[in-house]
Amino acid sequence: MASRQSTTTHPFEVLARFERLVWAHRAESPAREENRDEWRGVGFRLGGQRFVAPLGEVVEILTPPRVARVPHTKSWVHGVANVRGNLLPIMDLNAYLGRGSINLNRLSRVLVIEWEAVFTGFLVDEVLGMCHFHYPEQWRALVDPGAEEVAPYLDGVLHRDGSDWLVFRLALLTQHPKFLKIAA
């Protein structure tokens, strides 16, 4: 009887052979037709108006947590929440802009930012998700910012699929003297 020799292959050899097969049969990447930069942000709604915050400014999106009211503060200070052991001040963005308080519902969210040692949550009516725009093709300067209470925080308009999205800089808001004076 002839003895059979073991023909086991070392796992590294299997992986190397697999890699060679993949490289031999890979599809070529299509060439980019245009060299465009992509601008990304977090879309949100306040009332009937669409805004988008630069993605680099928003560190987290939360369902509104339970808050403790803070006495002797402005009406737009929604309260302070304990989020994973950290105190997070939550501001009602609509009320801050003088548009009345947000009516909390299942769509309401908190946009959390951390900008220059300011850790803050902004209560919004709804988060519309991640938005992608082609910059500069879909961007234009803001000609008429509309209400003056919003104007200091706007940084242009992005246009996509027939809709305008106002670029809302939450970081600018956290540096504004009005925002920094929360005592009533």
Sequence and secondary structure as in RCSB ss.txt:
>XXXX:A:sequence
MASRQSTTTHPFEVLARFERLVWAHRAESPAREENRDEWRGVGFRLGGQRFVAPLGEVVEILTPPRVARVPHTKS
WVHGVANVRGNLLPIMDLNAYLGRGSINLNRLSRVLVIEWEAVFTGFLVDEVLGMCHFHYPEQWRALVDPGAEEV
APYLDGVLHRDGSDWLVFRLALLTQHPKFLKIAA
>XXXX:A:secstr
          HHHHHHHHHHHHHHH       SS  EEEEEEEEEETTEEEEEEGGGEEEEE     B  TTB T
TEEEEEEETTEEEEEEEHHHHTTS      TT EEEEEEETTEEEEEEESEEEEEEEEEETTTEE  S   STTT
GGGEEEEEEETTEEEEEE HHHHHHSHHHH  B 
